[in-house]
Amino acid sequence: MAEYELVIRARRAVTPDGVRPVTVAVRDGRIAALAGPGETPDAVSAVDLPGREVLLPGLVDTHVHVNEPGRTEWEGFATATQAAAAGGVTTLIDMPLNSLPPTTTPAALAAKRAAARPSAFVDVGFWGGAVPGNLAGLAGLHEAGVFGFKAFLADSGVPEFGALDAPGLDAVLAEAARLGALLIVHAEDPGVLGSAPDPAGRRYTGFLASRPAAAEDTAIAGLLAAAARHGARVHILHLASASALPLIAAARADGAAVSAETCPHYLTFCAEEVPDGATEFKCCPPIRDAATRDGLWAGLAGGLIGAVVSDHSPCPPGLKRREAGDFGAAWGGISSLQLSLPAVWTGARRRGCGLTDVVRWMAAGPAALAGLPGKGAIAPGRDADLVAFDDTAEFTVDPARLRHRHPVTPYAGRTLTGVVRRTWLRGHEAGRAPGGRLLTRP
């Protein structure tokens, strides 16, 4: 009997020790050993990657809105996880809003799991929600295995997921600290947003003015002060304001447990390039100017931003109001699960960053954030979640080839570098049939 089920030989693999040739030996869905290039472990099957392909660990995307149950016509587990597998994402964690009911109670979490269980093509975990009125239920959600709690400080866009005011945030932070739980926060200040211009109309500059960087900066400053009072761990979601980075640096210097993420669209696009009426670019916080984009890349390079995740936030095409091109009326969200890796790699290589950086931002960093010790690296003992990535191939984004439910994307027609050739989930090729597991907090 063969010692391993599968071996994958790669001339280049991104490991915790750097990029090197390696043979990955898989047993029982995990990486059992890493052999040198001259070794030939005995296995049931073997894969030899072409020289143009590099082996990466499966990506971990901790910011995905699947919307099932309740708004499955927006996105469901089957379509979202197929798109994930096609993009090299082997683990995702689902956000608690946009589904009906939102994941703010153990019963709602059970409904989410029931919807995901037969349909997931990759591994799936869940965030819980912290909203007005469910403070007493957070302990039950935590015990049920959510990876932490998400809160909004401004209007979420859906009425069933309310925002926390300052006293509500204080109470949730105190409870999160008591539980040892992570609070992840959409940080925009409602007062700053309320005094900003109205976003209605076709002009992107008008929409951008309606959600200024000051809204993020003010909310983040308040969040960090409140978290310090309670000794709570906080994570800032989808950072779009580079001017908030000094606040994060100062809080860390004072010993705060604060982390931050950004998203591929903030690293790829800039406001100067967004055409008027192109509501497929609308997201909240918004895509800002080129100088801000450069600042976010610098935040990644300097370690202030530890993760790049998609914030995959789909909707039916009609809700994007593309015909009218009204940024005020359109749904805010960008669907990019399948494109995140090539989008980030395209920008990273232009800036002199390597695949080791991309793996740190898109696999190891998000896995550490969520507390997933079996994910995020090519190393013995980890899940055999692997990606064969052709890092020099170019392609032009064709929305018809995307596997999420609605082919609406600002990446349409854009040329990106890097093609995912194959994805393995625990040693089995992903995307062919549902085989994902439902994850709980370790």
N, C-alpha and C positions, 0 to 999 in steps of 0.2 A: 504494500500500500504506500502511495506517495506521501511524503511528509507534509506537503502543503497543497492547498486547493489551487492556488494561482501564484505565478510569479510574473512580475512586470519588470522588464529590463529597460532602463533608460540611460542614454548617454549623458543626459542632463536631468537632474532632479533638484528641486528646491527643498533642502532639508534644514533643520535647525543649525547644522554645521556649515551651511552655505550651499552653493550649487556644485554638484559633483555627480559622476556616474554612479549608479546604484541599481541593485536588483532588489525589488520589494517582494518579500515572501509573505503570503497571506494564509492564515489559518483561522477558521471559525469567525470570519468576518473582520479580523483584526490583523494589523501588521505584526507578524511574529518575529521577523528578522529583516535586517538590511544587509545584504551580501555585497561584496565587492564585485567589480566588473568581470573578474576572471572566474568567479565562483558560479556553479550551476546547481542551485537547489533543486531537489526532486519535487515535481509538482504535477498535478493532474492536467493543468493547462498553463501555457506560457504565452506572454505577449512581448514582442520586441518593438519598442517605439522607434519610428524613423528618426534619424538624426535631427531633423528640423523641429521635432516635438520635444517639449520639456514637460516633465512630470511635476505637477503641483499637488498640494493637499487640497481636498475639497473645500470650497469657500463656505463661510458661515455668514449668513445675512440675518442680522438681528432686528431688521426693521422692514417688515413686509405686512401689507394690508391685504388679507385674503378675502374678507367680507362675507364668508359663508359661515353660518346660515343667515338667511334674511335678505341679503343683497347678493346672492350668488350670480345674478345677472350682471353684476359689476365684475366679479372675479370669484372663482371657486378653487378648492384645493386641487382638483384634478388639473386644471389649466395652469394655475400658478406654479405647482410643483413640477409639471412638465417643462415649463419655461425655465425654472430654476435648474433642473438637470441639464437642459440644453446649454445653459450658461455656466456650468461648472459649479453651481451652488448645490451642495449636498445636505446642508442643514439650514433651515430658516426658522425664525421665531415670529409668530403672528401677533400683530397688534390687536388691542382689545376693542377698538372702535370700528365703525362702519358695518359690522355684522349686527344682526338683530336676533336675540338680544346682545348687547355689548358684554364683554367678558368682565363683568363687575361683581359676579356672584359665583359660588361653586356650581350652582345649577347651570349657569350660562357657560361656564368652562366645560362642563360635561357635554353640553350640546355642541360646542366647538369640537371636542374630541370625537364625538360620534360622527360628525360630518367629515372630519379629516381621516378617520381610521381606514375606511375602505378605498380612499382616493389618493393618498399621498405617494408620490413618486420619489420623494426625498424625506429625510427626517424632519419632524416638525415639533416645535415647542411653542409655548404660549406665554405672553405677558398678561397680567391682570390689569384692571383699570382702577384708578383712584378718582372718584367723582364725588360731588356733593351728596351726602346721605349714605355712603357705604363704608364709612370709617370703621364701624363695628364689625364689618364683614371682611376686612382685609386679612385678619389672622386666618380665617377659614380658607381664603384663596391661597395664602402663602402655604398653608398646610397641604392644600391640594396640589401643590407643585408648580405654580407659576414661577417664572424666572425673575419676577419683580413687578413693580406697579408703574403704570404710565399715568401722567397727569398733564393736563393742559392749563396754562395760565391765561389763555385767551380763548375766544370762541373756537370750538373744534370743527365747526362746519356741519355737525349733525346734532339735533336737539337732544338725543338720548345720552350724549356723553358730555356732561357739563364741565365747565372750567372751575378751578379752585380759586377762591379769593385768598387774600393774605392770611386770615385766620384759618381757613380751610387747609392751606398749604402747611402752615405751622403744625396743625394737628396731624396731618398725614406724615410729615417728616418725623414727628415724635414717635408715631406708631411704627414707621419704617425702621427707625433706629432701634426701637425695642425689639422688633422681630429680626433685626439683622438683614433687612431686605434692601434691595436697590430700588431707588426711585428714578425713573427716566422721565424727562420733562420736555414738553414743547414749550419753549421759553420765548414768548413775545408778550410785551406789556400791553394790557387792554387800554390803559390811559393814553399811552403814546399812539396806539392805533386809532383810538377814538378822536384824537385831535389832528390826525393826518387827513390829507385830501381824500375825497371819495374815489374808489377805484373804477367807477363805471367808465366805459368807453373802449375804443380800439387801441389807444396809444399805450405802448408798454411802459413808457416813462411815467404815465399817469398811475398805472398799477404799482410800479416800483415806488413811487412817492407815497402811496397809500400804506406801505409796509416798510418803513425806513429801518436802517440798521439800528437806530436808537431804540426801537421796540425790542430787539433782541438784547442789546447791551443792558438796557434798564432792567429787563426781566432776569437776565443772568446775574446781574449784581445783587438783586433782591434775593434770588434763589440761593446764591452762595452764602449770603449773610444768614439766611434762615437755616440753611443746612449746618452752618458752623455752630449755631446756637444749640442744635439738637445732636450734633455729632453723627449726622446721617450721611450715607453714601448717595451721591447723585450723579446722574449722567445726562448731559445736554444733547438732545436729539438734533439731527439735521442742521448743524451749525452753518449759517450762510453769511455771518458777519465776522470778518477778520478783525474788526476793532474790538471784539469781545475777548480775543486771545490774551491780552495782558491781564484781564480780570481773572481768567482761568489760571494763568501762570502765578499771579499773586496769591490766589487761594491755595494752590498746591504748595507754594513756598511756606505758607502758614500751616501746612499739615492737613489741608482738607482732602477728603476722599472724593475727588471730582474727576470725571472723564468726559470726553466729548467725541462726537462723530461728525463726519460730513458725508456728502453724497456725490455720486458720479456727475450729476447734472451741474452741481456747483463748481466742479473741477473741470468740466468740459466746455460749458457755454458761458457767455457773458452778456450783460444787458445790451451792450452796443450792437450785438449781432441778432437780437430778437426782433423779428419784423412786427410791425403793428398788426393787430388782429390775429396773431399766431398764438391762439389760446392753448395749443398743445404744450407751450412752454410755461404755463401758469403752475406755480406751486407756492406753498407757504411754509417758511419764509421764501421770498422770491430769489431768483437768479440775479445777482448783483453785477457790478461792473468788473472790468478786466483786472483792475488793481486789487479788488477784493478776491477775485479768483487766485491771483498770484499769492495773496496773503494766506489763503487757505492751504495752498500747496506748501508754503513755508511753515505753516502750523503742523502739517503732516511731517515734513522733514525734521522739524525740531522736536517732535514727540508730544506736542500739546494736544494734537488730535490723534487719537489712537485707533480709529476704525473708519473705514469707508463702507457704507451700506446703502442699499438702494432707495429706501423709502418708497418702494413699489406701491403706488396708490392709484389704482385704476378706477375707471367709471365707464358707463356706456358712452359711445361717441356723441350722442345728442347732448349730454351734460357738459361737454366741452364748448358748446355754442360756437363751433368753428365758422358757421355761415355768417353769424352776426359779428363774430370776432370781439365780443364784449368781455373784457377781462374781469369786470365786476360781476357778471352773471355766470361765468364759466366755473366749473368745478376745478379746484386746485389739486393737482397731483400728477406725477410722472411715472409711467410704467417702464421699468428698465431691468427687471430681474435677469433677463436673458442677455442683456448687453453690458452689464456693469463691468465685467472683467475686461473686455476689449476697450471699453470707454476709458477706464482708469489706466490701463496699460498704454493706450495711445498717448495720453497726456504725460504719463510717468516717463516713458522712454524719451520723449522730447525734452524733458527737464533733467535728463541724466540719472534718473532713478532706475533701479533694477527690479527684477522679478522678486528678489528677496524682500524688497520694500513692499511690493504689492501684496505678497503673501502675508507679511506682517500686518498690513492694514485690512485685508479682506478675509483672512483666515484665522491667524493666531490672535489678533487683537479682538475681534468679535467673540471668538471662543472664550477668551479670558474674561471678557465683560460679562458674558452669560454664565460663566462657571461651568464650562464643558470640557473637562480634562481629557476626554477621548477624541476631541476634534481639533482641527486647525494645524496639524503638523504631520509630516512624514517621519514617523519615529516608532520604534517598537512599543507595542501596547496600545497605540492609537487605533481607532477605527480605520479600516482600509477604504477611506473615502479619498479618491484620487481623480486627477484631471489630466488628460493629455492635451496640451495646449501648444498650438503652432504659433509661436510668438512673432513670426515675421510675415505671415500671410495677411493680406489686406482684403477687405470686403466692403461693399456698399450696403447699408442697412435697407432691407426691403421689408416693410411692415407686414407683408403677406406671409413672410417666413417666421414671424414671431409666434410663440406658442401661448402667450397669455391670451385671455378671452377676447380682448378688443385690440386690434392692431392700430392703436393711436400712439404716436411717439414723436417727440421733437428730434429724434435721431434719424428720421426718415431721410434717405438720400445721402447721409453722412458717411464718409469713408473712415473706417476704423481699422486698427491693426491688432491682430490676434484672433485666432479661431479655435474654439473648443472642438476637438476632434472626438473625444470619448470621455465619459464620466463614469466612475465606479462608485457605488454605494456599498460599503462593507464587502468589497470584492466582487460584487455583481454589477453588470453594466446597468446604469440607471437610465430611466426614461422609457424602457420597454414595457413595463407593467408596474402597477403600484407595489412598492416594497418598502416604503418609508415607515419608520417607527415614530410613535408619539413619545416625545421626551418630557421629562419632568426635571425640576431643579434637583441636582444631586444632594 
